Amino acid sequence: MYATQSATSELMDAFQRQRRVMFAVILRNIRTRFFGHGLGYLIALAWPLAHTLMIITLFVFNSRMAPVGESTLLFIATGAVPFQAQAYLSTFMMMSVLQNRTLFSLPEVKVMDVMLASIVLEVLSSCAVVLLLLIIGWSVGENLTPRDIEQAAYAYAASILLGIGVGFFNGTLALAVPMWSLVYSLLRILLWFASGTIFLPDNLPEPYRTMQSYNPIAQSIEWMRFAYYDGVGVGFLDRAYVMEFAIGAIFMSLLVERMTRGHLLALR
């Protein structure tokens, strides 16, 4: 009985220590993300909104119509939200590890603490961006409510899970190869245009349609649009593939991080 109580007490103490470390890292990330001031974090919310509104403006300026539906704002938003949910998570989990690597000299701070803190912060930020986008849509008379709220929530959660899986991989790789952060930032720009944010992958001719079906980002975007547009994604969308890819990426990344932890910390 005493041994059980002692083990439980030690577990609770460890949990409390990790919670305090994660909270401290979150506050540090907020203050250091932009301009070394907490208010600078507002840019982190404005940045993805600016990306979305810029693409919408380009569509309108070039008189391009959405390939499905009547609203350009809705079409771009349904592509931008799932893409940015995974892209910002996978990017800033990696950047958080690099920016906080000096903290790893402290015995209480682990790589996993930093990445978990980044997950919490980025998920909250992403939810705030979605809320702001809904408010902007409402203010200009656009109805951004999905026809299937449950599927929209699942698509959004799958995008977050995908971002976490890629983020764990990026964070681990960036510790060993810091140049990877630059490579991935450039790759993210390519993925923005190639993953279906501004077109429907299901409309691509073969063999490009089949090639896109193996892109989990394109699948998550198509999942979100399925929640808004009747008939979109039929014959293309594979929900199980998105979840399997995300969970597999998380499992493999955690395994690699655990196996190489000592070596990676020796490189700091």
C-alpha positions in Angstrom: 0.0 0.0 0.0 2.8 2.4 1.0 4.7 1.6 -2.2 1.6 2.3 -4.3 1.0 5.6 -2.6 4.7 6.5 -3.1 4.6 5.7 -6.8 1.4 7.7 -7.3 2.9 10.7 -5.4 6.1 10.5 -7.6 3.9 10.4 -10.7 1.9 13.4 -9.6 5.1 15.3 -8.8 6.5 14.5 -12.2 3.3 15.6 -13.9 3.3 18.9 -12.0 6.9 19.6 -12.9 6.2 18.9 -16.5 3.2 21.1 -16.5 5.2 24.0 -15.0 8.0 23.5 -17.6 5.5 23.5 -20.4 3.7 26.6 -19.2 7.1 28.4 -18.9 8.0 27.4 -22.4 4.6 28.6 -23.7 5.1 32.0 -22.1 8.7 32.2 -23.5 7.4 31.3 -27.0 4.7 34.0 -26.8 7.3 36.7 -25.8 10.0 35.7 -28.3 8.0 34.8 -31.4 7.9 38.4 -32.7 9.8 41.5 -31.5 10.5 40.0 -28.0 7.2 41.2 -26.7 4.0 39.4 -25.9 1.9 41.7 -28.0 4.0 40.7 -31.0 2.3 37.3 -30.9 -0.7 39.0 -32.4 1.2 38.7 -35.7 1.1 35.0 -35.4 -2.7 35.3 -35.6 -2.7 37.9 -38.3 -0.2 36.0 -40.5 -2.4 33.1 -41.7 -5.4 35.4 -42.1 -3.3 37.6 -44.3 -2.2 34.6 -46.4 -5.8 33.6 -46.9 -7.1 37.1 -47.7 -4.2 37.6 -50.1 -5.1 34.5 -52.2 -8.8 35.6 -52.2 -7.8 39.0 -53.4 -5.7 37.5 -56.2 -8.6 35.3 -57.3 -11.0 38.3 -57.4 -8.5 40.5 -59.1 -7.9 38.0 -61.8 -11.7 37.3 -62.1 -11.2 33.7 -61.3 -14.2 31.8 -60.0 -14.1 29.0 -57.5 -14.2 25.6 -59.2 -17.1 24.6 -56.9 -19.8 26.6 -55.2 -20.4 30.3 -55.7 -18.2 31.8 -53.0 -14.5 32.4 -53.6 -14.0 33.2 -49.9 -15.5 29.9 -48.8 -13.6 27.9 -51.3 -10.2 29.4 -50.4 -11.0 29.2 -46.7 -11.9 25.5 -46.8 -8.5 24.9 -48.3 -6.5 27.3 -46.2 -7.8 26.3 -42.8 -6.7 22.6 -42.9 -3.5 23.4 -44.7 -2.5 26.1 -42.2 -3.5 24.0 -39.2 -1.0 21.3 -40.2 1.7 23.6 -41.7 2.0 26.0 -38.8 2.0 23.2 -36.3 4.7 21.3 -38.1 6.8 24.5 -38.7 6.6 26.0 -35.2 7.1 22.7 -33.4 10.4 22.6 -35.3 11.3 26.3 -34.7 10.4 26.0 -31.0 13.0 23.2 -30.6 15.7 25.3 -32.3 14.8 28.6 -30.5 14.8 26.9 -27.1 17.7 24.5 -27.5 19.7 26.5 -24.9 17.1 25.4 -22.3 18.0 21.8 -22.8 21.1 22.4 -20.6 18.6 22.6 -17.7 17.9 19.2 -16.2 14.1 19.9 -16.0 13.7 20.8 -19.7 13.4 18.0 -22.2 12.9 18.2 -26.0 9.5 16.6 -25.6 8.4 19.3 -23.1 9.2 22.0 -25.7 7.4 20.2 -28.5 4.3 19.5 -26.3 4.2 23.2 -25.3 4.4 24.2 -28.9 1.5 21.9 -29.7 -0.7 23.5 -27.1 0.1 27.0 -28.2 -0.3 26.4 -31.9 -3.6 24.5 -31.5 -5.0 27.4 -29.5 -3.7 29.9 -32.0 -5.2 27.9 -34.9 -8.6 27.8 -33.2 -8.4 31.6 -32.7 -7.6 32.1 -36.4 -10.6 29.9 -37.4 -12.8 32.0 -35.1 -11.5 35.3 -36.6 -12.1 33.9 -40.1 -15.7 33.1 -39.2 -16.2 36.6 -37.9 -14.7 38.1 -41.0 -17.0 36.0 -43.2 -20.0 36.9 -41.2 -19.1 40.7 -41.3 -19.0 40.6 -45.2 -22.1 38.5 -45.5 -20.6 35.1 -46.2 -22.0 32.1 -44.5 -19.0 29.9 -43.6 -21.0 27.3 -41.6 -20.4 23.8 -43.0 -23.3 21.6 -44.2 -21.9 18.8 -42.0 -20.4 20.3 -38.9 -19.3 16.8 -37.6 -17.2 16.1 -40.7 -15.7 19.6 -40.7 -14.6 19.0 -37.0 -13.1 15.6 -37.9 -11.3 17.1 -40.9 -9.9 19.9 -38.8 -8.8 17.5 -36.1 -7.1 15.3 -38.7 -5.2 18.3 -40.0 -4.0 19.1 -36.5 -3.0 15.4 -35.9 -1.1 15.5 -39.3 0.7 18.6 -38.3 1.7 17.1 -34.9 3.1 14.0 -36.7 5.2 16.0 -39.2 6.1 18.5 -36.4 7.7 15.7 -34.3 9.7 14.6 -37.3 10.8 18.1 -38.1 11.8 18.9 -34.6 13.9 15.8 -34.3 15.5 16.2 -37.7 16.2 19.9 -37.1 18.1 19.2 -33.9 20.5 17.1 -36.0 20.4 19.2 -39.2 19.5 22.8 -38.4 19.4 23.6 -42.1 16.3 21.5 -42.4 14.3 24.4 -41.0 15.1 26.4 -44.1 14.5 23.5 -46.4 11.1 22.8 -44.9 10.1 26.5 -45.0 10.6 26.5 -48.7 8.9 23.2 -49.1 5.9 24.5 -47.3 5.4 27.2 -49.9 5.4 24.5 -52.6 3.0 22.4 -50.7 0.6 25.4 -50.4 0.2 25.5 -54.1 0.5 21.8 -54.8 -1.9 20.3 -52.2 -5.3 21.6 -53.4 -5.7 24.8 -51.5 -6.7 26.7 -54.7 -7.9 23.8 -56.9 -9.8 20.5 -56.5 -7.4 17.5 -56.7 -10.4 15.4 -57.7 -10.6 17.3 -61.0 -7.0 16.6 -62.0 -6.4 14.3 -65.0 -4.7 11.0 -64.5 -2.0 10.1 -63.4 -1.8 13.4 -61.4 -5.1 12.6 -59.6 -3.8 9.3 -58.4 -0.5 10.9 -57.3 -2.4 13.5 -55.3 -4.4 10.8 -53.6 -1.2 9.9 -51.8 -0.7 13.4 -50.4 -2.2 13.4 -46.9 -2.5 17.2 -47.0 -4.6 17.2 -50.1 -6.7 14.5 -48.5 -7.3 16.6 -45.4 -8.3 19.6 -47.5 -10.6 17.4 -49.6 -12.1 16.1 -46.3 -12.9 19.7 -45.2 -14.4 20.6 -48.5 -16.5 17.4 -48.4 -18.1 18.9 -45.2 -19.1 22.0 -47.2 -19.8 20.9 -50.7 -22.1 18.0 -51.6 -20.4 15.5 -53.9 -16.9 16.8 -53.5 -14.3 14.1 -52.8 -16.4 11.2 -53.9 -14.0 8.5 -55.2 -10.9 10.5 -54.0 -11.3 11.1 -50.3 -9.7 8.5 -48.0 -10.2 9.5 -44.4 -8.5 6.4 -43.0 -5.4 7.2 -45.0 -5.1 10.6 -43.4 -5.4 9.2 -39.9 -3.1 6.3 -40.5 -0.4 8.6 -42.0 -0.7 11.1 -39.1 -0.6 8.4 -36.3 2.2 6.5 -38.1 4.2 9.7 -38.4 3.7 10.5 -34.7 4.7 6.9 -33.7 7.8 6.8 -35.9 8.9 10.3 -34.9 8.6 9.5 -31.2 10.5 6.3 -31.7 13.3 8.0 -33.5 13.4 10.8 -31.0 13.7 8.3 -28.1 16.4 6.2 -29.8 18.5 9.3 -30.7 17.8 11.5 -27.7 21.3 11.3 -26.2 23.0 11.9 -29.5 20.8 14.8 -30.4 21.3 16.6 -27.1 25.1 16.1 -27.4 24.9 18.1 -30.6 23.3 21.2 -29.0 
